[in-house]
Structures are given as structure tokens and as C-alpha cells.
Amino acid sequence: MQADMLAGFATFVGTHALAVFGVLLVVLLLLVAAGGWLLRSHLLPQAQSRLGPLAFVLLNAAIGFTLLLGAASLFAEIAEHLGPGATMSRADEALIAAVRAHVGAATLSVFAVLTHFGDVITLTLLGTAVALALWWQRHRVLALGWVVALGGNALLNPALKRVFERVRPVHEHGLVNELGWSFPSGHTSSATVAYGMLAYVALRTLPQAWHAPLVLAATALAFTVGCSRVFLQVHFASDVLAGFASGAAWLTVCIVSVELARVYRQRA
């Protein structure tokens, strides 16, 4: 009964996929804006904190660990419910079938363009340009963190795909043609890490007036790339959700590591 209800809900979501995407995007941006305000106002400004330097670092490390644990737990929960006939798999199939039946060619064409923001060549060019710019401006710790973030995810995602070996959904619209294993979504995790890390770099190198717009833009871009994979039927929804989870987990590790390295260098 629960599986049938979830499949029915997935069908509803797929039937109204574009509207659901819009609502989720707005909600996500509002949550990010609220979270950014909370962090900026109450947790991250060390100059106004009553905590000592060590306690302040430990607090922010704890926040990072909590985010990491949440993302890793979400990934594990999704992976546990995959497989032929499993509840998650039935919902995935119902959603893809509804998207295939109700999303028009014009919408697919738009997402076929947007999905290229998660392509290997796009992120390779972006990664090279940002790394060189950071190194040239003597932001050496940020440059190293940026390279490790993108390079590490490029190794992590294929390794996870080989563990699960999930077959992709059928996609015959001709706009994109993807081969290889499906779980988790590489485009999604790569976009999460790349644009999330880019937002972090912006926070550390650009004036504060740019912070909120760039973080929101990075969030919207990463979310759109992930959702484009479902619209284009090259990934199941659980593949994309797992891609967000694995990407967020690795992104958290990288940002916390860079922050700790910065504090260590400042105190050395």
C-alpha cells in the first residue's frame, strides 16, 4: 500500500513536473537565503563571537560535521531502498513514465541546454580558469581546495557508480544520449561541488555585496542541472537526489578543510 501511494505521488509530480520544479526551486532559494542570514548573523562572524578562537573553530567544524552526516545518511537511505521491485525503484519508474508522457519537446530542449552546465568539459574549463585566477592572486589555500574539491569528486562519483551499477532509464527523445551507470548522477554531484565551491570562493574573495546574489545563483544552477537529468530522462529521481547528497557531503569536507587550513595559517 505504501509503495502504491508513493508511486501515485511520483506520477502526480511527473505529470506536473515543470510546476513542481519551479516551486521547489523557490523554496530552496528561500531556505538558502534564510540559512545564510542565520550563519552570517549568529554563527560565523568571529569578530563578534563570545567564543575563543579554538571554540569558534570547533563550533563551525561541528556544523560542517552535522551537514556531512546528514548528507551521507540521506545517500545511504536512498541506496538501501534501490533494486528491482523496491519502493524507491517503483516510484522512480512512475515518475520517469509521467515525465515522458507529459513534458513537451520545448521544455526538454531548454533543459537539454541547461544540463551542459554540468558537463565534464564545462566544469574542466571552469576549474582550470578559477584555479589559475586564485593562484595568480596568491589565494594558494583556496586554489588547492578548489582543485581537490573538483578532482576528488571526479574520482568519487565513478567509484560509486561501479559499486551500484544501476542501469539508466530509457531516453529516446534524441536531445541527449548518455551511456554508463546511472547511480548516483555525476552531473548532479559535479554541479553541486563545482558551483557550491565557487560560491564559497566568492565569499572569501569578493566584496560582501556580491555574496548573497552569487550564492543564490550557484544554488539555482546546481539544482537546475540536477533536475535537468530527470526531465531529460537520463537519470532517475533517486539518482539525482543521491548526487546532491554525495556532492554536498564532499563539498562540506572540502570547505571545512579549507577553513581549518586558513585558521592554522593565521595562527602559525
C-alpha positions in Angstrom: 0.0 0.0 0.0 2.8 2.4 0.9 4.6 1.6 -2.3 1.4 2.3 -4.3 0.9 5.6 -2.6 4.5 6.7 -3.3 4.2 5.6 -6.9 1.0 7.6 -7.3 2.6 10.7 -5.8 5.5 10.2 -8.2 3.1 10.1 -11.1 1.5 13.3 -9.9 4.9 15.0 -9.6 5.9 13.8 -13.1 2.6 15.0 -14.6 3.2 18.5 -13.2 7.0 18.3 -13.4 7.7 21.9 -14.5 5.4 23.5 -11.9 6.9 21.3 -9.1 10.4 22.2 -10.3 9.5 25.9 -10.0 8.0 25.6 -6.5 11.0 23.5 -5.2 13.5 26.0 -6.7 11.8 28.9 -5.0 11.6 27.1 -1.7 15.2 26.0 -1.9 16.4 29.6 -2.6 14.3 30.9 0.4 15.9 28.3 2.7 19.4 29.1 1.5 18.8 32.8 2.0 17.4 32.2 5.5 20.3 29.9 6.3 22.8 32.4 5.1 21.3 35.1 7.2 21.4 32.8 10.3 25.1 31.8 9.7 26.2 35.4 9.0 24.3 36.9 11.9 24.8 34.4 14.7 27.4 31.7 13.9 30.2 32.8 11.6 31.3 36.3 12.5 34.2 35.5 14.7 34.9 39.2 15.5 31.6 39.4 17.3 31.6 35.9 18.8 32.0 35.5 22.6 33.8 32.2 21.9 37.5 31.9 22.0 39.3 31.1 18.7 39.5 27.4 19.4 35.9 27.1 20.5 34.8 29.1 17.5 36.6 26.8 15.1 35.2 23.7 16.8 31.7 25.1 16.6 31.9 25.6 12.8 33.6 22.2 12.4 30.6 20.7 14.3 28.2 22.5 11.9 30.2 21.0 9.0 30.2 17.6 10.5 26.4 17.7 11.1 25.9 18.7 7.4 28.2 15.9 6.3 26.4 13.3 8.5 23.0 14.4 7.1 24.1 14.2 3.5 25.8 10.8 4.0 22.8 9.4 5.8 20.5 10.6 3.0 22.7 8.8 0.4 22.7 5.6 2.5 19.0 5.7 2.9 18.4 6.1 -0.8 20.9 3.3 -1.7 19.2 0.9 0.8 15.9 1.2 -1.0 17.0 0.6 -4.6 16.7 -2.6 -6.5 14.1 -4.4 -8.7 10.7 -4.1 -7.1 11.9 -1.9 -4.3 9.7 1.0 -3.2 12.1 3.7 -4.4 12.6 2.0 -7.8 8.9 1.8 -8.4 8.5 5.5 -7.6 11.4 6.3 -9.9 9.8 4.3 -12.8 6.4 6.0 -12.2 8.0 9.5 -12.2 10.0 8.9 -15.4 6.9 7.5 -17.2 4.9 10.6 -16.2 7.6 12.9 -17.3 8.0 11.1 -20.6 4.2 11.4 -21.2 3.6 15.0 -20.1 6.7 17.1 -20.6 6.8 18.7 -24.0 9.6 19.0 -26.5 10.1 22.7 -25.9 10.7 22.2 -22.2 13.1 19.3 -22.9 15.0 21.5 -25.3 15.6 24.1 -22.7 16.8 21.6 -20.1 19.0 20.0 -22.8 20.9 23.3 -22.9 20.9 23.9 -19.2 22.3 20.4 -18.5 25.6 21.3 -20.2 26.5 23.4 -17.1 27.3 20.1 -15.5 29.2 18.6 -18.4 32.8 17.4 -17.9 34.2 19.9 -20.5 32.3 22.8 -19.0 33.5 22.1 -15.4 37.0 21.3 -16.6 37.3 24.8 -18.3 35.7 26.4 -15.2 38.0 24.5 -12.9 41.1 25.5 -14.8 40.2 29.1 -15.1 39.3 29.5 -11.4 42.4 27.6 -10.2 44.7 29.8 -12.3 43.0 33.0 -11.2 43.2 32.0 -7.5 46.9 31.1 -7.8 47.7 34.3 -9.7 46.0 36.3 -6.9 48.0 34.4 -4.3 45.0 32.6 -2.8 47.0 29.4 -2.6 44.9 27.6 0.1 41.7 28.4 -1.8 43.3 27.3 -5.1 44.4 24.0 -3.6 41.0 23.4 -2.0 39.3 24.2 -5.3 41.4 21.7 -7.2 40.9 19.0 -4.6 37.2 19.5 -4.5 36.6 19.2 -8.2 39.3 16.5 -8.7 38.1 14.4 -5.7 34.5 14.4 -6.9 35.7 13.4 -10.4 37.2 10.2 -8.7 34.5 9.6 -6.2 31.4 9.6 -8.4 32.7 6.9 -10.9 33.7 4.8 -8.0 30.2 4.9 -6.6 28.7 4.1 -10.0 30.8 1.0 -10.2 29.6 -0.1 -6.7 25.9 0.1 -7.6 25.9 -0.5 -11.4 22.4 0.8 -11.9 21.1 0.9 -15.5 19.8 4.2 -16.8 16.2 4.8 -17.7 15.3 4.6 -21.4 15.6 8.0 -23.1 14.7 8.1 -26.8 14.0 11.8 -27.4 17.3 12.3 -29.2 18.3 15.5 -27.4 21.0 13.8 -25.3 22.4 10.3 -25.2 24.0 9.1 -22.1 25.9 5.8 -21.5 27.3 4.3 -18.4 25.8 3.6 -15.0 23.1 5.7 -13.5 23.5 5.9 -9.7 24.4 8.4 -8.4 24.1 11.2 -11.0 27.6 12.6 -11.9 26.2 15.8 -13.4 24.4 16.5 -10.2 27.2 15.8 -7.8 29.7 17.7 -10.0 27.5 20.7 -10.3 26.8 20.7 -6.5 30.6 20.6 -5.8 31.7 23.0 -8.5 29.1 25.7 -8.1 29.0 25.3 -4.3 32.7 25.6 -4.1 32.6 28.6 -6.5 30.1 30.3 -4.1 32.5 29.6 -1.2 35.4 31.1 -3.2 33.3 34.2 -3.9 32.5 34.6 -0.2 36.3 34.6 0.5 37.5 36.8 -2.3 34.7 39.2 -3.4 33.0 42.2 -1.6 30.1 41.3 0.6 27.6 42.9 -1.7 28.2 40.0 -4.2 27.8 37.3 -1.6 24.1 36.7 -1.5 23.4 37.0 -5.2 26.2 34.6 -6.1 25.3 32.0 -3.5 21.7 32.1 -4.7 22.8 31.9 -8.4 25.1 28.9 -7.6 22.3 27.2 -5.7 19.8 27.7 -8.6 22.3 26.5 -11.2 23.3 23.3 -9.3 19.7 22.5 -8.6 18.6 23.1 -12.2 21.4 20.9 -13.6 20.3 18.1 -11.3 16.7 18.4 -12.2 17.5 18.6 -15.9 18.7 15.0 -15.7 15.2 13.8 -14.7 13.5 16.0 -17.3 15.8 14.5 -19.9 15.1 11.0 -18.6 18.8 10.1 -18.4 18.6 9.6 -14.6 16.0 8.5 -12.1 15.0 11.0 -9.4 16.8 8.9 -6.8 20.0 9.1 -8.8 19.8 12.9 -8.7 18.9 13.0 -5.1 21.8 10.8 -4.3 24.0 13.0 -6.5 23.0 16.0 -4.4 23.8 14.1 -1.2 27.2 12.8 -2.2 28.1 16.2 -3.7 27.0 18.0 -0.6 28.9 15.6 1.6 32.2 16.1 -0.4 31.7 19.8 -0.6 31.3 20.0 3.1 34.5 18.1 3.7 36.4 20.4 1.3 35.1 23.7 2.7 35.7 22.6 6.4 39.2 21.5 5.5 40.0 24.8 3.8 38.6 26.8 6.7 40.7 24.8 9.2 43.8 25.3 7.0 43.1 29.0 6.9 42.8 29.2 10.7 46.0 27.2 11.1 47.9 29.5 8.8 46.6 32.6 10.5 47.7 31.3 13.9 51.1 30.0 12.7 
